Amino acid sequence: MSKKVTIIEGEALAAVAENCQKLVNSHKTLTLSTLSPEGKPDISYTPYLRGEDGTFYIFISELAHHTPNLLANPVCSILFAVPESETKNLFARERVFFNCQVEELPRGTENCNHWIDLIQEKFGNTVEVLRNLPDFHLFALKPLRGQYTIGFGKAFKINTDGSFTHIVIDKKK
């Protein structure tokens, strides 16, 4: 006998969205998945800054494999997850991912300088050195969609407009 799933909506769904935001905000780095020019997957991490519109900004070197990947294939996925040590069941680890469209912000532009200034303010003197190195690029990662998972049967689609929808699988099909 199957148990009826209660769809989460309204105030409970708003609380889910708030908890997702707290998870993202608890991280100073993001896990970054990119595609090589040959279409092979790569994964790494990098510090980030998030704009008020939800865009993630990363400042990365050409020496890192993800920079040429983003230049060749301007799409990526990013991940934030609760630390394993804080997870009761690793199969149900709380996490959120976003699929993003990527745009490089050209060096020397007002917009690029603005975001690098903010990144330097957040991460300190290291950025002051990095911003003078010609192999560093600033990218804007704009989420297209995502998914927030907080446990078994508790997964939520993050829509383009930032709203959340409880994912329910109809097992009667």
N, C-alpha and C positions, 0 to 999 in steps of 0.2 A: 504494500500500500504506500503510495507516494504522498509526501507531505506537500501541502499547498504553500507556494512561495508568496510571501507578502512583498508587494512592490513598494520600495522605499521612495517616497515623494514628499513634497511640501517642506515643512520645517526640518524633518529628519534628513531630507536630501540637501538642504542648505547647510546643515551641520556636517554632512559628508564633504561637501565642497570646502568648507572651512578647514576641516582636518587635512584635506589634500593640500591646501595652501600652506598649512603649518608644516607638513612633511617637506615640501619644496623649500620653504624658508629656513628649515633646520640644516640645510646643506650649504656649504661654501663652494662645493664643486659639483659638477654633473658628470654622469657617465655618458660618453658620446660614441654613437655607432655611426660609421660612415661607410661609403662604398669607394673602393679604389677606382682608378681610371679603367681598370679591366673588369670592374663589376664585382670584385671580391670584397666581402665584409671585413671591416676592421673595427676595433673597439679601443677606447682610451678614456681618459678623464681630463677635465680642465676646470679651473676656477671660472665662475660666471657672475654676471650682474644681470638682474631682471628689471626691465622697464615697467612702468605703470600699465602699459598696454599688454603685458604678458610676454613680450619679446625677451629672449635670453641673448646676452651679448658675451662673446668670448674673444679673447685676444691671444692668438696662438702663432707659433713659429713655423716656417716652412720646413724646419728640420723634423718636426713631428709629422707622422704619416697622415694625420687627419687634415692638415692644411691643404696639401695638394689634392686630397680626396674631395674636400669641399669645393675647391676651385674647379675640379673636373665634373663633379656630380653635386650640385647645390641642394641636396636633401640630406637629412639625417634623422636619427631617432635619439632621444635623450631619456635617461632613466634616473630616478631618485628612489632609494629604498631604505627602509628602516634597517639599522645595523642588525646583523645576524644575532649578536649577543642580546638584543632586546626582543627577539622573536621566539614565541613559544613553539610554533610549528613552521619549519622552513618551507614547506609546501604552500603555506598560506601567508607568506611574508608580505607585509604592507609595502606597496610600491605604486609608483605612477610613472607612465611613460608618455612622451609626446612625439608625434611625427612632425617634423619641421621643414619648412621651406627656408633656404639659406640665402642670404644676400651679403656680399662683401661690401663694407663701407670704405670707400677709397681714402687712403692716407692723405692727410693735409686738408681734408674738408672740415668745415665747421662741425658738422654732425659727428664725424669720426673723432675729432678732438674732444668734443663734449663727452662722448662715452668713454674715451680713454681717461679723461680727467676723473670721471666718476669711478672707474675701475681702479685708478691709482688711489683715490680717496679711500676706497674700501680695502684694498690689498696692500697699500703702502709703497715703500721705496723701491721694491723690486720692479714695479711697473714703471717707475721713473727711468730706470735703466733700459728696460725692454722697449719702451716707446721710441727710443733712439736707435734701435736695431732695425735695419731695413727689411729683414725677413719676417717681421711680425705683421699679421693681418688681423683686422677686426671684422668679425662676422656677426650678423644679426640672425638669430634662429627664431623664426616665427611659427609658433605651433599651429598646425592645421587641424589636428584631432589628437585625442589621447585616451588613456584608460587608467583609472585609479582602482586598485584592488586592495581590499582590507581583510580579506579572508575568503573561505569557501562560500560560494553563493553570494558574495558581496563584491561584485565588480561593477564599475560605473563607466559608461562612455562619456568622454569629455568632448562635447560638440564644438564646432568651429566658433560659435558665439560664446564659448566658455561655460555654457550650461552643462549640467550633469543629467544623465539618464541611467537608471538602474538597468543593468543587463540581466534579463531573465530568459533562460533557455526553456522552451516548451518541449518537454520530454514525451509528449503525446504524439508527436509527428512521426 
